[in-house]
Amino acid sequence: MGAKRLYRSVKNRVLCGVCGGIGEYLAVDPVMIRLIWILLMLFQTWRHLFHLITGASLIGGSIAIYILAAVIIPKDPGEGRE
């Protein structure tokens, strides 16, 4: 049995499949991952800490982190075949 790998999802995608892939990797509903992501963006202490560390706004930083994850995490090679 091969090692478990993190891939962007093809079937559970809204934008690029990052949250869907994380949800599949952790064996949880991708909607929960999306909700956690949104709650972390809105959580005031997290926003203040993020701004202190990076000097950027959280929403812009979260979008940058999502885009970075979409570039780094490969698309699932096995989901496109039927």
N, C-alpha and C positions, 0 to 999 in steps of 0.2 A: 504494500500500500504506500502510495506516494505521500510526501509531506503536504500539509494543508497550505495553500497559497492564497494570497489576497489578490483578487481581480476586480476590475470594474464590471458591474453587471450589465448584461444586454437586455434581459427580460424585466428587471426591476429598476428601470431608470426613469428619472424625471428630466434631468439635464444631461449629465455625462455618465451616470451610473455609479458614482463614488459611494453615496450613502447606501445604495442597493447592494453594492459589493461588500461594504463593511458589514451590513446586516446579514448577508449570506455567510460571510466569514465567521461572524460571531453567533450564527444560528438564531437570530432574532428578527423580528419584523422590521423591514427597512423604514417603515413609517416612524417607528420608535427612534431610530437613528436620526431621522430628519427632525423630529420634534426636539430631541436633545440638542441638536445643533442650533436650532432656533432659540431654545431657552438659554443656551450658553451665550448666544449673541445678545440677548436682552438682559441678562443678569448683570446688574449694575456693578458689583464688585469685580467681576471678571472684566467688564469693559474698562474700568479704571486701571486695573492691573495691566491689561494689554496695552493701554495707551501709555502708561508709564514706561513699560519695557521697550515698546517699538516706536512710540511717537506717532502712531497711526490710529485712525479710528477703527473700532472693532468690526464694524460692518464691512468696511473696505478691506481690512485684514482678513476677515473670514472669507470674503470672496477670493482674495489672493491665495489663501490656504486651500480653498476648494479647487481653484484652477491648477495650483501646484500639484495637488493630489491627482487631479484628472490627467495631468501630464506624466506623473511618475508611475501611477498604478496602471499596469497593462490591462487591456480588454481581455475578458475571458475567452480563450481560444476554442473552448469546447461548446459554447452556447450557440454559435452561429450555424452549426451543422444539424440537419434534420434528415 
